Amino acid sequence: MSTRVLDPSRQHIVLRVAAALLGGYAFAWGFIALGTSALFAAGMPFHDAEFLSSMLGILAYLAVFLWVFAVPGLRRAGAVLVGAGAAMAGLASLLQHTLV
């Protein structure tokens, strides 16, 4: 039984795709959560705020997905996406607690 190891270029591509998918998801989730709570706090009805944030979140996901392939450092890209997603989700949680 032989084990196949990916060559470095393929491994790099697989890591970029994984970072784009998972990091982009974390970023979009935080973006949507923060956008929904901020728009609701500004007076927009909840479902309208949720719908608008979700539509913008899809565009943000696409933008950061493509950005991961353009940025030179893969670790930096992953750290920025996960860190920004966590920060936005934390801010959204704080904002929601002040609203309730």
C-alpha positions as semicolon CSV with decimal commas, in nm:
position;residue;x (nm);y (nm);z (nm)
1;M;0,000;0,000;0,000
2;S;0,156;0,329;-0,106
3;T;0,070;0,662;0,042
4;R;0,052;0,955;-0,193
5;V;0,174;1,287;-0,065
6;L;0,065;1,601;-0,240
7;D;0,344;1,797;-0,399
8;P;0,398;2,141;-0,242
9;S;0,214;2,334;-0,512
10;R;-0,099;2,119;-0,485
11;Q;-0,084;2,124;-0,108
12;H;-0,063;2,502;-0,118
13;I;-0,370;2,520;-0,341
14;V;-0,565;2,285;-0,113
15;L;-0,471;2,499;0,188
16;R;-0,574;2,818;0,007
17;V;-0,911;2,670;-0,086
18;A;-0,966;2,549;0,270
19;A;-0,872;2,891;0,411
20;A;-1,100;3,063;0,160
21;L;-1,395;2,836;0,239
22;L;-1,365;2,818;0,617
23;G;-1,217;3,161;0,685
24;G;-1,459;3,321;0,442
25;Y;-1,748;3,151;0,618
26;A;-1,631;3,278;0,958
27;F;-1,590;3,629;0,819
28;A;-1,930;3,629;0,646
29;W;-2,099;3,493;0,959
30;G;-1,956;3,772;1,173
31;F;-2,037;4,029;0,905
32;I;-2,401;3,918;0,883
33;A;-2,441;3,903;1,261
34;L;-2,295;4,250;1,311
35;G;-2,485;4,397;1,016
36;T;-2,817;4,255;1,134
37;S;-2,778;4,379;1,490
38;A;-2,647;4,721;1,381
39;L;-2,928;4,777;1,131
40;F;-3,187;4,662;1,385
41;A;-3,037;4,897;1,643
42;A;-3,061;5,178;1,387
43;G;-3,437;5,122;1,361
44;M;-3,478;4,889;1,065
45;P;-3,729;4,604;1,111
46;F;-3,552;4,281;1,210
47;H;-3,637;4,073;0,903
48;D;-3,541;4,354;0,667
49;A;-3,210;4,398;0,851
50;E;-3,150;4,024;0,841
51;F;-3,228;4,001;0,468
52;L;-3,011;4,300;0,374
53;S;-2,721;4,177;0,587
54;S;-2,745;3,831;0,433
55;M;-2,737;3,971;0,081
56;L;-2,435;4,186;0,163
57;G;-2,277;3,892;0,346
58;I;-2,283;3,685;0,027
59;L;-2,094;3,962;-0,152
60;A;-1,850;3,990;0,138
61;Y;-1,795;3,612;0,126
62;L;-1,715;3,632;-0,245
63;A;-1,477;3,924;-0,190
64;V;-1,281;3,757;0,089
65;F;-1,281;3,424;-0,095
66;L;-1,106;3,591;-0,387
67;W;-0,883;3,795;-0,155
68;V;-0,739;3,478;-0,002
69;F;-0,597;3,384;-0,343
70;A;-0,450;3,732;-0,397
71;V;-0,279;3,787;-0,062
72;P;0,082;3,666;-0,046
73;G;0,077;3,515;0,305
74;L;-0,165;3,230;0,370
75;R;-0,127;3,247;0,749
76;R;-0,200;3,618;0,746
77;A;-0,509;3,564;0,535
78;G;-0,643;3,297;0,768
79;A;-0,567;3,503;1,077
80;V;-0,735;3,813;0,933
81;L;-1,047;3,626;0,827
82;V;-1,095;3,426;1,145
83;G;-0,992;3,717;1,368
84;A;-1,218;3,967;1,194
85;G;-1,507;3,719;1,191
86;A;-1,468;3,654;1,563
87;A;-1,437;4,025;1,639
88;M;-1,750;4,110;1,440
89;A;-1,943;3,825;1,602
90;G;-1,832;3,946;1,945
91;L;-1,937;4,303;1,869
92;A;-2,270;4,179;1,739
93;S;-2,323;3,984;2,061
94;L;-2,244;4,290;2,271
95;L;-2,478;4,503;2,064
96;Q;-2,757;4,247;2,093
97;H;-2,716;4,237;2,472
98;T;-2,755;4,615;2,489
99;L;-3,071;4,598;2,278
100;V;-3,244;4,336;2,494
